[in-house]
Amino acid sequence: MSVAQFDDEFEAQFERALAKTVYGCAEIGECLATADRITDGEYDSWYHEWFETAESVETAAQDSLDGDHRVSARQAFLRAAEYYRSAYFFHRHDLDDPQLLEAWRRQRECFRDATSLFDRYCEIVDIPFEGTTLDGYFFAPNASGQVRPTVIGFPGYDSPVEESYPMLAAPAIARGYNCLLFEGPGQGGTLYEKRLFFRPDYETVLRPVVNYAARRTDVDSSRLALVGRSFGGYLAPRAATGDHRLAALVADPGISDLGSLVLNLVPDELREAVLEGDADADATLDKRLEDPHSLEYFGSRMAAHGVDSLGEYVRELQQYTLEDRVDAIRCPTLVTDNESDRLASQSRDLASSLSAPTTYLEFTDAEGAGGHCEGMGQSVFHQRTFDWLDETLERSNAGAT
């Protein structure tokens, strides 16, 4: 099946899986074979076919491991993890859905099985946070303990932390960086197991993460870079307003006011009433959730914020703004834009509003990097972003000496 035979919803997520091939976390043939079995638009079909592929690849990984074929096992475990993640994508509006929880847990297990076979250093970490811990991973090019600049990253709206490996950690390690990944409230296991929901004050979430990184003897605490992708394009800048130990910040794309973006989805005649919490307006808005596709799209976001109605979700997101806070961002900042990513509509304005040294970088369809978070152009994003980080952190290091 070609990608063009999927509707926009399935096509976007199919391309998301394909984008992982560059770092060995998916295989084109396996993805195409899975797509050929999926009934377009049917969530159950999507789940079952990706889950079947994941199970098959996981079995192959275990067979290779049993035969002491470590490289083959590692590669297959990584692919299985991505396929399990793809399977549950459209099953996230109900946090108690057993299909969601089984696929999520198995993607985590497969990823951790893969990390035990890495030829680079990987450590599973638990970062103390408000009476519990945030799960994460610390990666380094090797186990030498050499002091290195470190990239800090986390998932977006709909990702487990393991997906940040091909999206951030793998390219960072290849360039000689450490990479610290973590799941904050509203993300992955922090949501599914601990029921911690998203919160706008992400500086509170980041602070213990930076504390953890700064205490490590293999981390150069003067060269910490925070990278936020997708929803992280808001969360990372917000975090940087309250923690000035960062030497660099990347927002892909730049989001300064999530509340206004979601308000644009509310009919004009309902906006004022919804913002005021009018029960009738909320009931009218909730009729959207009768459509299973709208239920999954909005319901998964409502679940991640711990709210029960679409109106409450709209009101909750009014807190997600950088208004009156942008001047608190002090480190050099890279803000990306993308001509075919609707979430990038605020990137230019955010870049122009920053008083810190700012680089504005636009990605295009013509260079193969169109779409949300550069779509299937991950190598293009990584090349241009890490070149900027190399130069920015080198200047930071030179200034420190």
C-alpha positions, 0 to 999 in steps of 0.5 A: 500500500502506498501512503497516499491510500491512507486518509490524512490522519493515518498518513501522518502517523504512518509517516511518523513510523517511517521517519524512524528508519534513519536511526534503525527504529523502523524498517520500510518493508515492515511498515509497508507490509503492515499498512497493506493490512490496515483498513483505512480509518478503522482504529481497531484495524490500525491497532491490531495490524501494528501490534501483530507486526510488533509481536512478530519482530519482538519474537525475531529479536528474542530468537536472535538473542537466544542465538547470541546474535546481539546486533540483530536482537538489538535492531529488532527490539528497537523496531518492535518498540516503535511498532508497539508505539504506533499500535496504541496511538489511536487508543489514548483517550481512555487511560484504562484501556487495556490495549493502550496499556499492554502496547505501551508496556511492551514498547517500553520493555522492547526498548529496554531490552534493546538498550541492554544490548547497546554498544554505547552507554545507557542508564535507566534513571529515576529523577526525584520529583514532588514525592515521586520520580520521573522516569528517564534514560541517560545516554553517552557515546561510551562508558568512559565517564568523559565530561561532555556537553549534554542535551536534555529532552522529553516527549511531546503531547502523545509520545512515550519517552522512548520515542525521543531516542530516534528523535533526539538521543541517537543523533546527539550520541553520534555527535559526541553529546550525552543525552538525558531524556525524561517523561514529565507529567502528562507523558508516557508512564508518568501519565499512564501509571502515576496519573500525573497530568500536564501542568503549565509551569514546566520550569517546576518540572525541569528544575529537578532534571537539571539538578540531576544532570548537574550532579553527574560527574560526566556532565559539563554543567556549563553546557546543558542544552534543552530541546523541546519538540512538538508540544515541547515547543511551548514546554521547553521555552516555558521551562527556560524562563525559570531555570537559567542554568541552560546554555542553549534552548531549541523550540521545534516549533516555537509556541508562545500561546497554546490557549489561543491556538486551541481557542481557534478550534471553537466556533466564534459564537461559543468562545466567550461562553466557553471561556466563562465556563457556561454549562450549555456552551460546554455541552454544545462543544462536547457534541464534537466528541460523538465522532470517534475521530474527534473523541480520540483527537481531543479525548487523548489530550483531555486525558493527558490534562486530567479534564472531563470536557472539551470546554474545560480543556480549552479553559485549561490551555489558557494557562499555557502562555509565555505572556510576560515571561519571554524576557526571562529566557536568557540563553541562546535560543533556536526557534524553528518554523515549518511552512506545512506545520500548523503548530508552527504559526507562532514561531516567527512571533516567538523568535522576534519577541525574545531578547536573548540571542535568537536564531530563526530557522525555517524548514520547507517542503522542497528540502524534504523536511515539511510537516509537523516537526519536519516529518520524514526529514529528521536528518535535515532537522538534526543536521541543522539543529546540531550544527547550531548547538555545536557552534553555540555550546562551543562559544559557551565553553570558550566564554567559560574558559 
